[in-house]
Amino acid sequence: MKPFFTIIIVCLNPGGKLADTLKSVETQTFYNYEIIIKDGLSKDGSLSYAYDLQKVWEKKRCAGRFAVISKKDAGIYDAMNQAAAEARGNYLYFLNCGDEFASETVLEEMAGFISGRAGIFYGDIRERQTGQRVASNPHIDAFACYRNVPCHQACFYSRELLAAHPFETKYKVRADYEQFLWCFFEKRECAQEGRQKDGIDADSGSGFFYKDMIIADYEGGGFSETKENRQISAREHREITGRYMSSWQLFKFRLIMLLTLSRFRTYLAGNERTAGIYNRMKGMLYGRKTGAV
């Protein structure tokens, strides 16, 4: 019997963060899942806890539900692809080292919400740095794809979507963004033309489904948020949106972002003193409550 979820944790010399993240998985009230740890040959001894836990799982649970893959990779997205290729679960979730599930019932609630559908299922995250709930857009359209898609810590993916279109490793920071846009634009194109593309059936019912709940506590300050990688992120955003959006869409969306002071809003969202006000206003626009939880 296939597990319902595969929880994938990618790491490289994570220290004690790996144990903390694993403990948040262990406390889940829903048990039909497997864990895959994809390690990039860590040398800090952090895998010792994982190997000890693996032995416990082999004794108490079904063998093979806890896997540790320790081998070289070409970066975080290559590591995510390697783990996804080994996954047996129907739905995949990527939990970064240092991040934790927001509550013990996240998997139980999401399993009930998914209910056999295909697509990307997502919620909100809580940013540990500011203590604020960060709202995801509950309605995905082309502008939402340009402006702000949910981060992968907020998303559960049907395994078929990642099998059909793995993360493109040429992107250093935005491969998950590219994959999300592929799911939106290519899937919609298939549905409109009534055809199959790259293994995704136009009639399979794939879509984007939002649940009003906090999925994970997001540590922040990681790989994609260094000054250098923010610059790379902006460059990759331009390239990716250019692949999937028309010139008219890009012009219109950039003008909207300029007129709505997007850079200033980014500053407000990242500042501890203003993040609460900003996220409450954002939540009101999305039609629900946000803020410190």
Secondary structure by P-SEA (a helix, b strand, c coil): ccccbbbbbbbccccaaaaaaaaaaaacccccbbbbbbbcccccccaaaaaaaaaaaaaccccccbbbbbcccccaaaaaaaaaaaccccbbbbbccccccccccaaaaaaaaacccccbbbbbbbcccccbbbbccccccaaaaaccccccccccccaaaaaaccccccccccaaaaaaaaaaaaaaaaaaaccccccccccccbbbbbbcccccccccccccccaaaaaaaaaaaaaaaaacccaaaaaaaaaaaaaaaaaaaaaaaaccccaaaaaaaaaaaaccccccc
